[in-house]
Amino acid sequence: MSRWPSAKAKLVLAALFRIGWVVKRQSAGSHRVLARPGWLDYVFAFHDRNEIGPRMLARIAKRTGLRPKDL
C-alpha cells in the first residue's frame, strides 16, 4: 500500500510552494513551470480541482522533493 494519500491539485501545489518552489512560467491553461534552486524545472499540469492519486503523487515527489508530511 502506498504511503501517499490522494489529494487535490490545489493542495499539492500549495505544498510545493511551501517547500520552496516558485512559478517560473504559466500558460493560459493548467500548465505551470515551477523552479527551485538545485532542482530541474518541473511542469505541474493539473487543474486546481483535479484529484491526484497516490502513484502520481509519488512521481511528483521523486522530481520535486515533496514528502507525505508536506501535504
MOCORWO-V255163 format. One record per residue. RES is the residue in one small letter. SS is DSSP state (H for helix, E for strand, C for the rest). PHI is phi in whole degrees, -180 to 180 (999 if undefined). Layout:
# MOCORWO-V255163
RES/SS/PHI + RES/SS/PHI
This chain:
# MOCORWO-V255163
m/C/999 + s/C/-75 + r/C/-87 + w/C/-93 + p/C/-87 + s/C/-77 + a/E/-152 + k/E/-70 + a/H/-59 + k/H/-62 + l/H/-71 + v/H/-66 + l/H/-63 + a/H/-62 + a/H/-65 + l/H/-64 + f/H/-63 + r/H/-65 + i/C/-93 + g/C/114 + w/C/-79 + v/E/-131 + v/E/-78 + k/E/-89 + r/E/-156 + q/E/-136 + s/C/-92 + a/C/-69 + g/C/-94 + s/C/-91 + h/E/-75 + r/E/-130 + v/E/-95 + l/E/-103 + a/E/-132 + r/C/-152 + p/C/-56 + g/C/89 + w/C/-125 + l/C/-71 + d/C/-59 + y/E/-127 + v/E/-92 + f/E/-98 + a/E/-121 + f/C/-129 + h/C/-73 + d/C/-55 + r/C/-87 + n/C/-65 + e/E/-91 + i/E/-103 + g/C/-80 + p/H/-59 + r/H/-67 + m/H/-70 + l/H/-63 + a/H/-64 + r/H/-66 + i/H/-61 + a/H/-62 + k/H/-61 + r/H/-96 + t/H/-124 + g/C/85 + l/C/-66 + r/C/-123 + p/H/-55 + k/H/-71 + d/H/-72 + l/C/-76
